């Protein structure tokens, strides 16, 4: 399960992305320095979001494996219980 700190970091990245998108709408085409800085900030945020997505995907895979294992354990327990009462 993701910690509250990890969730907060993900939310902060999404807020940062929203601010960057808003900033992109205000930058003039002729302001090359601002555009370069904005591109750099967007790329940094994109990489951080990709890393966060990979971590969430890994946690989802782990949860899926656990769910499968629990289901197999329960099925096995039911089979053994049924044989014992026959």
Secondary structure, 3 states (H helix, E strand, C coil): CCCHHHHHHHHHHHHHHHHHHHHHHHCCCCCHHHHHHHHHHHHHHHHHHHHHHHHHHHHHHHHHHHHHHHHHHHHHHHHHHHHHHC
